[in-house]
């Protein structure tokens, strides 16, 4: 009898261990109805003949087991209905990485529903995600996604937009020619060339270094690079109101003004497409961009306002008749072409 008692205990323990292993495999966090049924059968099989299980207790256990089974079936049906209602919708959820045991995020459109045993899964980006692990559902689209095709009309145009500092909330307006579009995580960007701006200092790990000598040496070193990819700069640009915003772009040229201020012309400067407030053909430079361009290019912009001669000739032709017209196209004022040709800042 002692041996039988030990064997029975070992047998009961093996069922419990199996239930725990199945629980871990199912990731349910509790024992299932199969484990309860096995334990109840064992209780009847190895009951004490002199003190058998009371019939009322047996009926109560059967009722509890039936209620448990119905609740599990109801939960399974509810999960199925919820999963089928997600088909075609954009969802966010988590799945467990079997290799590392760490939960990782997954998102995408629900392609189909998979039912395995008592569990229900939604198929997202080719992965089976338990329906109870879905924590966000959007109605058929990614709310963070957008189409770059909606902004292709900006390509090749001169636009006025803005860049901003997310930490301070300051905004600086910029103007340039749209050469490409890029998709970001939360917003889409237009990349501008020929952006003329004033520089406050060098951006060093988010800190504005206003040391002029170091800034000029930094710009001189970058300007000497022949490879455009090595002329990338990180600067704090500023406007007339003193607002400062950090930017990263490719240095095209720079100039130190007599008063010590520094201006640059940048390429590949990214601005949010939603910040664009003015669009015009690329050849029509505005007053702001024309004046700064004249300072940054040392008078080359003045030449384009005239007959196409070099900046030193000023924009005036042999008779001088086209000089005012050239300056008017660049800056919007009927000034003489020689002013722009000397590289001075236009009004």
Backbone torsions as a table, in degrees:
resi	resn	phi	psi	omega
1	UNK	NA	-37.5	179.9
2	UNK	-64.4	-39.1	179.2
3	UNK	-66.0	-42.6	178.9
4	UNK	-62.0	-38.9	-179.3
5	UNK	-63.4	-43.6	178.6
6	UNK	-65.0	-44.1	179.4
7	UNK	-60.8	-40.6	179.9
8	UNK	-64.4	-41.9	178.6
9	UNK	-62.5	-39.8	178.4
10	UNK	-64.3	-38.9	-179.4
11	UNK	-66.5	-43.5	177.9
12	UNK	-62.7	-42.1	-179.7
13	UNK	-64.9	-35.0	178.9
14	UNK	-65.0	-35.9	177.6
15	UNK	-67.3	-41.6	178.9
16	UNK	-63.9	-43.7	179.1
17	UNK	-62.2	-40.5	178.1
18	UNK	-64.0	-39.6	177.7
19	UNK	-63.4	-39.7	178.8
20	UNK	-65.9	-40.6	178.4
21	UNK	-64.1	-42.1	177.9
22	UNK	-64.8	-35.9	178.6
23	UNK	-62.7	-43.6	178.4
24	UNK	-64.7	-36.5	179.9
25	UNK	-67.8	-38.3	-179.1
26	UNK	-81.9	-17.5	-177.2
27	UNK	57.9	36.2	-179.1
28	UNK	-89.8	-24.1	178.6
29	UNK	85.9	-3.5	178.0
30	UNK	-151.8	169.4	179.5
31	UNK	-74.0	148.6	179.9
32	UNK	-93.5	179.4	-177.4
33	UNK	-67.2	-27.8	178.8
34	UNK	-64.3	-39.9	179.5
35	UNK	-66.0	-41.1	178.1
36	UNK	-64.1	-39.4	179.5
37	UNK	-66.0	-42.7	178.3
38	UNK	-63.0	-41.4	179.0
39	UNK	-64.9	-39.0	179.4
40	UNK	-66.7	-39.8	178.1
41	UNK	-65.5	-40.6	177.7
42	UNK	-62.9	-38.7	179.5
43	UNK	-62.2	-39.4	178.4
44	UNK	-72.2	-37.5	-176.0
45	UNK	-69.9	-38.0	-175.2
46	UNK	-113.0	31.9	177.2
47	UNK	-73.9	159.2	179.5
48	UNK	-74.9	120.3	-178.8
49	UNK	-59.8	-31.0	-179.1
50	UNK	-81.4	-15.0	179.1
51	UNK	-142.4	70.2	-174.3
52	UNK	-69.1	167.3	178.6
53	UNK	-66.1	132.9	179.6
54	UNK	-66.4	138.4	-177.0
55	UNK	-61.8	-32.5	178.6
56	UNK	-67.6	-39.4	176.7
57	UNK	-64.7	-39.0	179.8
58	UNK	-64.0	-44.3	179.0
59	UNK	-65.0	-36.1	178.5
60	UNK	-65.8	-40.3	178.3
61	UNK	-66.3	-39.9	177.9
62	UNK	-63.1	-40.6	179.1
63	UNK	-64.9	-40.9	178.1
64	UNK	-64.3	-40.9	179.2
65	UNK	-64.2	-41.7	179.2
66	UNK	-63.7	-41.8	178.8
67	UNK	-64.0	-40.7	178.0
68	UNK	-62.0	-43.7	-179.2
69	UNK	-63.7	-41.6	-179.9
70	UNK	-66.3	-38.4	178.9
71	UNK	-66.7	-39.2	178.1
72	UNK	-67.4	-40.2	177.6
73	UNK	-65.1	-39.3	178.8
74	UNK	-65.3	-41.1	178.3
75	UNK	-64.2	-39.7	178.3
76	UNK	-64.9	-41.5	179.0
77	UNK	-65.8	-40.4	178.7
78	UNK	-63.7	-41.1	178.2
79	UNK	-62.9	-38.3	179.7
80	UNK	-65.7	-45.0	179.2
81	UNK	-62.0	-42.5	179.9
82	UNK	-64.0	-40.4	-179.1
83	UNK	-66.1	-44.4	-178.9
84	UNK	-65.3	-30.2	178.9
85	UNK	-72.9	-12.9	-179.2
86	UNK	-90.1	-9.0	-176.6
87	UNK	-59.2	128.8	-179.9
88	UNK	87.4	-8.3	-179.5
89	UNK	-95.0	159.2	180.0
90	UNK	-92.7	123.4	-173.2
91	UNK	-126.0	157.6	173.2
92	UNK	-122.3	135.4	-179.6
93	UNK	-157.3	-171.7	178.6
94	UNK	-133.4	147.3	173.0
95	UNK	-133.4	156.5	-178.5
96	UNK	-93.3	126.0	177.0
97	UNK	-74.8	115.0	-176.3
98	UNK	-63.8	-28.5	-177.8
99	UNK	-74.6	-42.3	-175.2
100	UNK	-105.1	-18.0	-177.2
101	UNK	76.7	10.5	-177.3
102	UNK	-102.9	138.7	176.8
103	UNK	-72.9	138.3	177.3
104	UNK	-129.8	152.6	-176.9
105	UNK	-81.1	149.7	176.0
106	UNK	-144.0	143.8	178.4
107	UNK	-146.7	156.5	179.0
108	UNK	152.0	-176.8	178.2
109	UNK	-80.6	140.6	176.8
110	UNK	-74.4	117.6	-176.4
111	UNK	-87.9	-38.5	-178.0
112	UNK	-163.1	177.1	179.8
113	UNK	-120.7	135.3	-179.9
114	UNK	-121.9	130.1	178.1
115	UNK	-115.0	122.8	-178.9
116	UNK	-129.8	109.3	-176.6
117	UNK	65.5	-125.2	179.4
118	UNK	-97.8	6.6	-176.8
119	UNK	-109.1	151.2	-179.1
120	UNK	-122.6	134.2	-178.1
121	UNK	-124.9	149.6	168.7
122	UNK	-109.2	139.7	-178.3
123	UNK	-93.3	114.6	-178.3
124	UNK	-125.4	119.4	179.8
125	UNK	53.4	38.6	178.3
126	UNK	79.3	5.0	-178.8
127	UNK	-114.1	141.9	178.9
128	UNK	-86.9	113.0	-177.6
129	UNK	-110.1	122.2	176.0
130	UNK	-56.1	135.5	-173.9
131	UNK	-62.6	-28.7	179.1
132	UNK	-73.9	-10.6	178.8
133	UNK	-92.5	0.4	176.4
134	UNK	-80.8	125.9	-177.2
135	UNK	-117.7	-5.5	178.5
136	UNK	-152.6	136.4	-178.6
137	UNK	-132.6	127.7	175.8
138	UNK	-113.5	153.0	-171.6
139	UNK	-80.7	78.0	168.5
140	UNK	80.6	5.3	179.4
141	UNK	-151.7	162.2	175.7
142	UNK	-87.5	113.9	-176.8
143	UNK	-64.2	-19.1	179.9
144	UNK	-93.5	-7.3	-176.2
145	UNK	-91.1	151.7	176.1
146	UNK	-149.8	167.2	-177.1
147	UNK	-106.2	124.7	177.2
148	UNK	-66.5	-21.8	-178.9
149	UNK	-61.5	-23.3	-179.4
150	UNK	-70.6	-15.2	-175.9
151	UNK	-115.5	9.2	-178.9
152	UNK	-65.0	-18.0	178.0
153	UNK	-68.1	-12.4	178.6
154	UNK	-80.4	-21.5	-174.6
155	UNK	-60.7	131.6	178.8
156	UNK	84.4	-0.7	-178.9
157	UNK	-104.9	156.2	173.5
158	UNK	-89.3	126.5	-175.7
159	UNK	-128.6	155.3	172.2
160	UNK	-112.5	123.0	179.7
161	UNK	-139.5	-150.7	-176.7
162	UNK	-154.8	155.2	169.4
163	UNK	-119.5	154.2	-175.4
164	UNK	-139.3	158.6	175.8
165	UNK	-104.4	113.7	-175.2
166	UNK	-66.4	-24.0	-178.0
167	UNK	-82.6	-33.9	-177.9
168	UNK	-106.1	-19.5	-178.2
169	UNK	80.6	4.9	-179.7
170	UNK	-78.1	145.9	-176.0
171	UNK	-127.7	135.5	177.5
172	UNK	-124.3	127.6	178.4
173	UNK	-77.7	142.0	179.1
174	UNK	-137.1	161.5	179.9
175	UNK	-139.9	139.7	178.9
176	UNK	-174.6	-177.3	-178.2
177	UNK	-96.9	127.2	-179.6
178	UNK	-75.1	120.9	-179.7
179	UNK	-111.6	-20.7	178.6
180	UNK	-164.4	169.8	177.6
181	UNK	-122.1	150.2	-179.5
182	UNK	-141.6	144.0	179.5
183	UNK	-96.5	129.9	175.1
184	UNK	-105.0	-180.0	-178.7
185	UNK	-69.9	-41.1	-176.9
186	UNK	-114.9	-15.2	178.9
187	UNK	-154.8	164.2	179.7
188	UNK	-101.0	154.1	-172.6
189	UNK	-127.3	149.2	169.1
190	UNK	-108.3	131.8	179.2
191	UNK	-96.1	123.6	-174.5
192	UNK	-107.3	142.2	169.6
193	UNK	-108.5	162.4	176.8
194	UNK	58.5	44.8	178.9
195	UNK	-93.2	114.6	-178.5
196	UNK	-98.4	119.9	-176.8
197	UNK	-142.8	161.5	172.7
198	UNK	-91.7	147.2	-175.3
199	UNK	-110.1	132.7	176.1
200	UNK	-89.5	-38.0	-178.9
201	UNK	179.6	-175.4	179.8
202	UNK	-93.0	138.6	179.0
203	UNK	-87.0	109.4	178.1
204	UNK	-117.8	101.9	180.0
205	UNK	54.1	41.9	177.4
206	UNK	83.3	0.9	179.4
207	UNK	-105.2	135.5	-179.0
208	UNK	-84.5	103.5	177.8
209	UNK	-87.1	107.9	-173.5
210	UNK	-94.0	11.5	178.1
211	UNK	-65.7	111.6	-174.4
212	UNK	-64.4	-41.6	-177.9
213	UNK	-63.7	-42.2	178.4
214	UNK	-67.6	-37.3	179.4
215	UNK	-64.1	-46.3	-179.3
216	UNK	-64.8	-40.3	178.4
217	UNK	-64.4	-39.0	178.0
218	UNK	-63.1	-46.5	179.6
219	UNK	-66.8	-38.0	179.2
220	UNK	-64.0	-41.1	179.2
221	UNK	-64.7	-43.1	-179.7
222	UNK	-68.1	-38.5	-178.8
223	UNK	-66.6	-25.1	-179.3
224	UNK	-76.7	-15.2	-179.9
225	UNK	-69.9	134.4	177.7
226	UNK	-86.9	-24.2	179.1
227	UNK	-86.1	118.0	-178.6
228	UNK	-57.6	-31.8	-179.4
229	UNK	-66.4	-20.4	179.4
230	UNK	-95.4	3.5	179.4
231	UNK	-100.7	17.6	177.5
232	UNK	-69.4	137.1	-176.9
233	UNK	-130.1	153.1	173.9
234	UNK	-122.2	114.3	-172.1
235	UNK	-134.1	165.0	166.2
236	UNK	-104.3	117.1	177.4
237	UNK	-96.2	158.5	-175.9
238	UNK	-139.0	163.4	177.3
239	UNK	-121.5	-174.0	-176.5
240	UNK	-66.1	-21.4	-179.5
241	UNK	-89.9	1.7	178.4
242	UNK	84.0	6.6	177.4
243	UNK	-74.8	142.3	-175.1
244	UNK	-127.5	136.5	-178.7
245	UNK	-138.0	133.2	176.3
246	UNK	-77.4	138.0	178.8
247	UNK	-138.0	160.0	173.2
248	UNK	-129.2	129.4	-177.1
249	UNK	-159.7	-172.4	178.3
250	UNK	-106.9	128.3	-177.9
251	UNK	-75.0	126.5	175.7
252	UNK	-99.4	-44.9	176.2
253	UNK	-162.9	167.6	177.6
254	UNK	-149.5	163.6	178.4
255	UNK	-152.3	138.7	174.8
256	UNK	-99.5	120.0	-178.4
257	UNK	-77.4	161.6	178.6
258	UNK	-57.3	-30.1	179.6
259	UNK	-82.7	3.7	178.7
260	UNK	93.8	-10.7	178.4
261	UNK	-71.7	155.1	-176.3
262	UNK	-120.1	132.6	174.8
263	UNK	-124.0	150.5	-178.0
264	UNK	-135.9	161.0	169.4
265	UNK	-117.2	123.4	-173.5
266	UNK	-114.7	149.3	170.8
267	UNK	-116.0	158.9	176.8
268	UNK	56.6	40.0	175.1
269	UNK	-87.7	125.1	-176.2
270	UNK	-90.9	129.4	173.6
271	UNK	-127.5	147.7	175.3
272	UNK	-62.0	133.8	-179.0
273	UNK	-63.1	-26.4	-179.8
274	UNK	-73.7	-11.3	179.5
275	UNK	-87.1	-8.1	-177.4
276	UNK	-67.4	124.0	-177.6
277	UNK	-118.7	-10.5	-179.2
278	UNK	-148.7	135.1	-179.3
279	UNK	-131.8	137.6	175.9
280	UNK	-156.3	164.1	178.4
281	UNK	-55.6	144.6	-173.0
282	UNK	-61.1	-28.5	-176.9
283	UNK	-75.0	-14.0	-176.2
284	UNK	-97.3	88.9	179.2
285	UNK	-76.0	146.1	180.0
286	UNK	-86.2	176.5	-179.9
287	UNK	-59.7	-42.8	-176.9
288	UNK	-66.0	-50.0	-176.8
289	UNK	-68.9	-33.9	-179.2
290	UNK	-66.1	-43.1	-178.8
291	UNK	-64.5	-42.5	-177.8
292	UNK	-73.0	-35.4	179.2
293	UNK	-62.0	-36.2	179.5
294	UNK	-62.3	-38.5	179.1
295	UNK	-74.2	-37.6	-174.2
296	UNK	-73.8	-32.6	-174.3
297	UNK	-100.2	11.6	176.0
298	UNK	56.9	37.1	173.8
299	UNK	97.4	-2.8	-179.9
300	UNK	-66.8	-30.2	178.5
301	UNK	-66.1	-30.8	179.1
302	UNK	-64.9	-34.4	179.0
303	UNK	-64.9	-36.6	-179.0
304	UNK	-68.7	-22.4	179.7
305	UNK	-75.3	-19.0	-177.2
306	UNK	-101.1	-125.4	-172.8
307	UNK	-93.9	8.1	179.6
308	UNK	94.2	4.9	175.9
309	UNK	-74.2	178.9	-179.3
310	UNK	-69.5	167.3	-176.6
311	UNK	-62.7	-29.5	-176.7
312	UNK	-67.5	-24.4	-179.9
313	UNK	-79.6	-8.5	176.3
314	UNK	81.5	-15.9	-172.8
315	UNK	96.9	0.4	177.0
316	UNK	-94.6	144.4	177.1
317	UNK	-90.9	-166.2	-176.5
318	UNK	-61.3	-35.4	-179.7
319	UNK	-92.0	-10.6	-178.4
320	UNK	78.7	2.8	-175.1
321	UNK	-73.4	-26.6	-176.3
322	UNK	-92.7	-5.7	-177.4
323	UNK	-58.5	-53.7	179.7
324	UNK	-60.2	-37.4	-179.5
325	UNK	-64.2	-38.9	179.7
326	UNK	-64.0	-44.3	-179.6
327	UNK	-67.2	-33.7	-179.4
328	UNK	-66.0	-36.1	179.0
329	UNK	-67.6	-35.9	-176.5
330	UNK	-78.9	-46.6	-172.1
331	UNK	-113.3	-14.4	179.8
332	UNK	88.8	6.8	179.0
333	UNK	-124.7	142.5	-177.7
334	UNK	-78.8	57.9	178.5
335	UNK	-89.1	172.6	-178.5
336	UNK	-75.5	149.3	179.8
337	UNK	-67.0	-25.4	-176.9
338	UNK	-65.9	-29.0	-179.5
339	UNK	-63.0	-46.8	179.7
340	UNK	-66.8	-34.7	-177.8
341	UNK	-66.6	-29.5	179.6
342	UNK	-77.4	-1.2	178.3
343	UNK	82.8	9.0	-179.6
344	UNK	-78.6	158.2	-178.9
345	UNK	-72.9	128.3	-177.5
346	UNK	-81.1	150.8	178.9
347	UNK	-64.2	NA	NA
